[in-house]
Amino acid sequence: MEDCLSKKIEITVSEAEKRTGRNAMNMQETYTAYLIETRAVESQNEGQCSPVDSLWRRYSEFELLRNYLLVTYPHIVVPPLPEKRADFVWHKLSADNMDPDFVERRRIGLENFLLRVASHPVLCQDNIFYSFLTQEGGWKEMVNETGFQLKADSRLKALNATFRVKNPDKRFTELKHYSDELQSVISHLLRVRARVADRLYGVYKVHGNYGRVFSEWSAIEKEMGDGLQSAGHHMDVYAASIDDILEEEEHYADQLKEYLFYAEALRAVCRKHELMQYDLEMAAQDLTSKKQQCEELATGTVRTFSLKGMTSKLFGQETPEQREAKIKVLEEQIQEGEEQLKSKNLEGRDFVKSAWADIERFKEQKNHDLKEALISYAVMQISMCKKGIQVWTNAKECFSKM
Amino acid sequence: MEAEGRVPGPPLPPLPSGGGGGGAGAEPEPPACAAGAARAPPPAAGVLEFDDEEDDLEVFSKDASLAEANSFSPSMPISPSSMINQYKFEDEPELRDLFITVDDPESHVTAIETFITYRVVTKTSRSEFDSSEYEVRRRYQDFLWLKSKLEEAHPTLIIPPLPEKFIMKGMVERFSDEFIETRRKALHKFLNRIADHPTLTFNEDFKIFLTAQAWELSSHKKQGPGLLSRMGQTVRAVASSVRGGVKNRPEMFTEMNDYMETFSQKINVLDKIAHRIYKEEREYFNEMKEYGPIHTLWSASEEDIADSLKGVASCIDKCCKATEKRMAGLSENLLPIIHEYVLYSEILMGVLKRRDQIQGELDSKVDALANRKAEKDLITEEIGKLEDKVECANNALKADWDRWKQNMQYDMRSAFTNVAENNLHYYEECLATWESFLTSQTADLHVEEDSEDRP
């Protein structure tokens, strides 16, 4: 199997910069641009430093790239972008897109997106993707020339339409349920996590109030003064420690968010299957009804009610010539229909096969990533506990000297 | 006269039975409302024992470790007899000869009112007591009476605080179990502090409080300086409180005053902070309760990572319980102690004022002497008496102040050390939980890696 792009070149989103410019409606706007750097992977030779190529892209261009990939590879679970707007924030976090912390986390998320695409066996071979990384000017035009926009619109419509499929592949039905559940449970988790973070912040910060009071109180005490004063210092340390702790936890939340958004991508693949299946069923139905019509015309029996039949009864039978003509047309249509049905069937089966292969790949990736994320969460908790133990051990010593 | 017959009121739950050791499990649920509630005071101890006579005070300092084998633990109503056994006898075996417990709150309903009485059990070896064991029932009013009698008799001694009459903040119902339990603990502490005070312990009204039956106490209350004379005292006190006794106040008492003003400020702020911390911890606990189960819910849709998710859920639940313990520790130890010292700061300001008043009486008599040459002898005699009175008052206050400061230091040290220990236990428990989860996860990974290596 061909090596993924990620093995050949190093990709980083190394910087973020505020820019001002004019948008499509000639209004001034502020946005952030991200610097994408690429470098060929060196082959074990130190000292041989390959040159770094770089270009600037903004979030909307990433979006364009992703939409293109979604439309062009409907059987692939396309990696998601980091959130457009800050969601699941807790009170200290800013919901402002221009906030430096948000921009920083987005930078990391965009880099992650590129790496995911670059390491995907199918997506990494796409030219548009490669150009996105390497060709600053004219990229947008290149994307639009693929004509994917037309497909994009109908895809959007399809995703939102409701229709009943009679015989979907059960695996996809189950998968769709799973993706709904995943979405729901991760959202819930992220919401509660944000509230827990908020409360934890409160607990730590309130302890900071001790510092000043202890200090002022120690001024009037002789024996207790030293103990109080130094204990107060440790309380300040304790209160300050929560900032780093929660910042780290935001990265964990981002990892979960990625899979929240992945659930949508998963769902899209399932929907595509449903769409194709529905299409197939409709085509088959149509073919069957045409065959029936043909038969009826040929034998003269009316088995099913049809308006045409009624009107011809009311207004008189057709001439044999007219009937012959109709039969001929129908026969042509039937032949066409059968060919179409065959190819749709084939398409459908191919889709199922390749989609399911990617889904398996995705499942493995998901299990691996989530397990690691949970482990990293445990590591964070352990670190937080150790810090707590240190501070309170020191505080206890000070208190015992009061 | 209140009917103290056992008219069955709403049945109150039995208090947790006594047993040694720290009472982390004493309250099964976190208190519904923290703000303002007078929480149970833990042992005060750290007692200095005084010689019998007030004038010649010798101070023996007791080993602080004795105090820890404490009979003061009101969260476990240990019976007086078991308290005797717990007590370590060192240099002076007859040091503690009065053991008091307050327990068994009971509701009484009359036509006019509903009130609670508490059982007060006293065990003693003192000869002044006719019996060695007493059991009486007292209501809050009776405690108030005792306090005021003690203040009357010893205006410049530091009378321990009583739990407040009402709770202003918070929506704790007057007769909620929590409120009653908190009050019971505080009353227990109140009596024991008096018993422990070198002077107050021998007060006659105190003895009557501990021993008299209900009707006896009632009739005794009606005796003594009548309402009018008490009013007279108050009037005099008010009169001399107007700039009385400040002019010639000894330096030491001005220092005390300054100290108390600052201390009072700081302790009130600490009270607020401590309550705020409790509130934040409780809110954190509430959110955590929801956090763990989501992971369990998620595990139901997963296969490969189901175990990891369940593991995280279990860790979070354990940490949640640990946080509950931490909260309970706060409400059982730090909060009540700080609250007591808020009350103490008011008491001490009052004591200092009363000393000033006594001084003021002397000062005004001295002024009178300067003006009226006629009744010189009489006034001189009165001045002599007042000088004695002032000296007594000053000495009493000075000694009691030193004692109070030492107790305060001990109480604060142990309360805050306890807070630190609670937090340490909390973090240690959480650490162990997460570490064991991590071990289980990484062990799995190693197993997976090994199995991949095999052909």
Interface residues (C-beta under 8 A of the other chain):
Chain A: Y178 E181 L182 V185 I186 H188 L189 V192 R193 R195 V196 D198 R199 L200 G202 V203 V206 H207 N209 Y210 V213 E216 W217 A219 I220 E223 M224 G227 A231 N367 L370 K371 L374 I375 Y377 A378 V379 Q381 I382 C385 K386 G388 I389 W392 T393 A395 K396 F399 S400 M402
Chain B: D258 Y259 T262 F263 K266 V269 L270 I273 R276 I277 E280 E281 E283 Y284 N286 E287 M288 E290 Y291 I294 H295 L297 W298 S301 D304 I305 S308 L309 G311 V312 C315 C319 Q409 M412 R413 F416 T417 V419 A420 E421 N423 L424 Y426 Y427 E428 C430 L431 W434 E435 F437 L438 Q441 T442
